[in-house]
Amino acid sequence: MKTLNIIGAGRLGKTLGRLWQQAGVFQVQSILNRSFDNAKAAEDFIGAGRAVPALKSMEPADFWLIACGDSEIAATADRLADHLGKREGIVAFHCSGALSSQVLEVLRPASIASAHPVHSFADPLRSLDSFTGSSVALEGDSSATAALEEAFTAIGCKTLTIEAQHKSLYHAGSVIACNYLTVLIDLSLHSFAAAGIDRDSALKLLEPIVLQTAQNNMALGPETSLTGPIARGDLETVANQLKNLTSVSPELAHHYRQLGLACVELARRGQLSDESAAKLIELLSEPMR
Ligand SMILES: NC(=O)c1ccc[n+]([C@@H]2O[C@H](COP(=O)([O-])OP(=O)(O)OC[C@H]3O[C@@H](n4cnc5c(N)ncnc54)[C@H](OP(=O)(O)O)[C@@H]3O)[C@@H](O)[C@H]2O)c1
């Protein structure tokens, strides 16, 4: 079995480590975190490998995953290059969505790649169950991407390839749908709280409709999935909501306006008439100061 060293066994690193170890894809070997205690905890979570206190204690390995935060990847690659020397025949990769494999150039002649799982590793234990079926965008040297395609496929992922110059826009697409959805839920909870509905009740109330909306979007696309007052051109309801939100929180009202304007554009691609759209845009635009 090929061996894998992990630098940065945080939410993503330890999840992938455990999945690959359990599937017999990689033998996890040395694990390095900023804090030795966290590396030990990652060792326990993975159920294999050995936490080490420093880069110089890491054993040789076939694959090196640099899974620290994006801002730490370049500096970590520099230090790893010093540690490895000009080692051939190994694969070094990171999992950032925003950065390309170029940030690992210093590690040549190693084969380098980036492999971005389109998955939210908010809770590693939950990810162990939900990671199967996720897509992973691969970019970099063909020998490295071929090996990583095999490794991710073996744990139930689909892979796609992405050009280095497109990574930022590709990643923004994932950020908008995934991270901004979380922001939308938070904003929604603020509005429910102002209506006297506590957080737990609001989450229970939201669960079926949010999941159903996501499923509708995947099956039907956004134009057909959009319902509600803006899609119907119901100016009175929108004006009323805006007035009440403003009285509770001008910030919440501001977000409602901004997202509402994007919603009008989407609704125009569906049934909304130009006349209703113009009135909604006027209503939702920020008042002149
Ligand atoms: N989270 C996601 O949903 C997700 C999804 C796709 C891709 N990614 C990518 O995956 C990578 C890791 O993200 P994450 O969410 O797993 O981050 P994370 O949970 O914050 O984990 C980062 C880990 O890196 C370690 N670390 C930081 N600096 C280090 C250094 N100089 N040397 C050794 N270890 C260091 C930290 O150690 P300590 O534990 O000691 O602090 C921590 O365990 C990023 O490139 C990110 O863009 C994340």
The ligand as an SDF file (V2000), in Angstrom:
LIG
                    3D

 48 52  0  0  0  0  0  0  0  0999 V2000
  -13.1830   22.7240    5.5510 N   0  0  0  0  0  0  0  0  0  0  0  0
  -13.7020   22.5220    4.3610 C   0  0  0  0  0  0  0  0  0  0  0  0
  -14.9120   22.3820    4.2360 O   0  0  0  0  0  0  0  0  0  0  0  0
  -12.8040   22.4390    3.1360 C   0  0  0  0  0  0  0  0  0  0  0  0
  -13.3780   22.0230    1.9160 C   0  0  0  0  0  0  0  0  0  0  0  0
  -12.5690   21.9090    0.7940 C   0  0  0  0  0  0  0  0  0  0  0  0
  -11.2290   22.2370    0.8920 C   0  0  0  0  0  0  0  0  0  0  0  0
  -10.6990   22.6610    2.0760 N   0  0  0  0  0  0  0  0  0  0  0  0
   -9.2790   22.9820    2.1300 C   0  0  0  0  0  0  0  0  0  0  0  0
   -8.6380   22.0840    3.0210 O   0  0  0  0  0  0  0  0  0  0  0  0
   -7.5250   22.7270    3.6420 C   0  0  0  0  0  0  0  0  0  0  0  0
   -7.6690   22.5860    5.1380 C   0  0  0  0  0  0  0  0  0  0  0  0
   -8.8700   23.1690    5.5610 O   0  0  0  0  0  0  0  0  0  0  0  0
   -9.5600   22.7480    6.9520 P   0  0  0  0  0  0  0  0  0  0  0  0
  -10.9270   23.3220    6.9630 O   0  0  0  0  0  0  0  0  0  0  0  0
   -9.3530   21.3120    7.1900 O   0  0  0  0  0  0  0  0  0  0  0  0
   -8.6630   23.5740    7.9710 O   0  0  0  0  0  0  0  0  0  0  0  0
   -8.5500   23.3880    9.5650 P   0  0  0  0  0  0  0  0  0  0  0  0
   -9.6540   22.5470   10.0950 O   0  0  0  0  0  0  0  0  0  0  0  0
   -8.3480   24.7610   10.1100 O   0  0  0  0  0  0  0  0  0  0  0  0
   -7.2120   22.5660    9.7120 O   0  0  0  0  0  0  0  0  0  0  0  0
   -5.9800   23.0830    9.3610 C   0  0  0  0  0  0  0  0  0  0  0  0
   -4.9310   22.2620   10.0470 C   0  0  0  0  0  0  0  0  0  0  0  0
   -3.6530   22.7170    9.6290 O   0  0  0  0  0  0  0  0  0  0  0  0
   -2.7940   22.7050   10.7510 C   0  0  0  0  0  0  0  0  0  0  0  0
   -1.7410   23.6840   10.4930 N   0  0  0  0  0  0  0  0  0  0  0  0
   -1.8630   25.0210   10.2970 C   0  0  0  0  0  0  0  0  0  0  0  0
   -0.6570   25.5620   10.0650 N   0  0  0  0  0  0  0  0  0  0  0  0
    0.2330   24.5540   10.1050 C   0  0  0  0  0  0  0  0  0  0  0  0
    1.6250   24.4630    9.9610 C   0  0  0  0  0  0  0  0  0  0  0  0
    2.3530   25.5650    9.7160 N   0  0  0  0  0  0  0  0  0  0  0  0
    2.2150   23.2460   10.0800 N   0  0  0  0  0  0  0  0  0  0  0  0
    1.4910   22.1320   10.3380 C   0  0  0  0  0  0  0  0  0  0  0  0
    0.1440   22.1590   10.4870 N   0  0  0  0  0  0  0  0  0  0  0  0
   -0.4660   23.3440   10.3760 C   0  0  0  0  0  0  0  0  0  0  0  0
   -3.6600   23.0540   11.9290 C   0  0  0  0  0  0  0  0  0  0  0  0
   -3.0400   22.5290   13.0860 O   0  0  0  0  0  0  0  0  0  0  0  0
   -3.6880   22.6690   14.5550 P   0  0  0  0  0  0  0  0  0  0  0  0
   -4.7680   21.6440   14.5990 O   0  0  0  0  0  0  0  0  0  0  0  0
   -2.5880   22.3470   15.4740 O   0  0  0  0  0  0  0  0  0  0  0  0
   -4.2030   24.0740   14.6470 O   0  0  0  0  0  0  0  0  0  0  0  0
   -4.9840   22.3660   11.5770 C   0  0  0  0  0  0  0  0  0  0  0  0
   -5.0680   21.0730   12.0970 O   0  0  0  0  0  0  0  0  0  0  0  0
   -7.5250   24.1580    3.1250 C   0  0  0  0  0  0  0  0  0  0  0  0
   -6.6400   24.2590    2.0380 O   0  0  0  0  0  0  0  0  0  0  0  0
   -8.9520   24.3610    2.6620 C   0  0  0  0  0  0  0  0  0  0  0  0
   -9.0670   25.3480    1.6340 O   0  0  0  0  0  0  0  0  0  0  0  0
  -11.4540   22.7480    3.2010 C   0  0  0  0  0  0  0  0  0  0  0  0
  1  2  1  0
  2  3  2  0
  2  4  1  0
  4  5  1  0
  4 48  2  0
  5  6  2  0
  6  7  1  0
  7  8  2  0
  8  9  1  0
  8 48  1  0
  9 10  1  0
  9 46  1  0
 10 11  1  0
 11 12  1  0
 11 44  1  0
 12 13  1  0
 13 14  1  0
 14 15  2  0
 14 16  1  0
 14 17  1  0
 17 18  1  0
 18 19  2  0
 18 20  1  0
 18 21  1  0
 21 22  1  0
 22 23  1  0
 23 24  1  0
 23 42  1  0
 24 25  1  0
 25 26  1  0
 25 36  1  0
 26 27  1  0
 26 35  1  0
 27 28  2  0
 28 29  1  0
 29 30  1  0
 29 35  2  0
 30 31  1  0
 30 32  2  0
 32 33  1  0
 33 34  2  0
 34 35  1  0
 36 37  1  0
 36 42  1  0
 37 38  1  0
 38 39  2  0
 38 40  1  0
 38 41  1  0
 42 43  1  0
 44 45  1  0
 44 46  1  0
 46 47  1  0
M  CHG  2   8   1  16  -1
M  END
$$$$
